[in-house]
Amino acid sequence: MEHKSLTDKIISTLGITSGEAESLAESFVSIIRNTVSEGDTVSLPGFGSFEPRFRAERVSVQPSTGRRLLVPPRVAVAFRPSATLKRRIRDISPMNANPDISDTSDDNQAEPND
């Protein structure tokens, strides 16, 4: 789902104007962005958590030259889905996951001879 689809869904669910939906979506993302960038975790029950993950300094090897490089420490953002979200995703049937893609697993099988 892209931003436009999300705001359309907010409009139809809450019955608010397009501007209000846009403001709501931007505010929500901004709050998560700011909170995580300050080093805190954002937990949304039934959905998951956004959290900063601290990556230690490490040595990496450039494959083409074999040269060793020092990768500095950094902070990455991680999303950890809740158990509820994991269950809901696990229960999606492959045929319903993306209606634009049909199951072609039987296409590669040889047809029986008459």
Helices and strands as residue ranges (DSSP letters): H 3-14, H 18-37, E 42-44, E 48-55, E 58-61, E 68-71, E 74-81, H 83-90, H 94-97
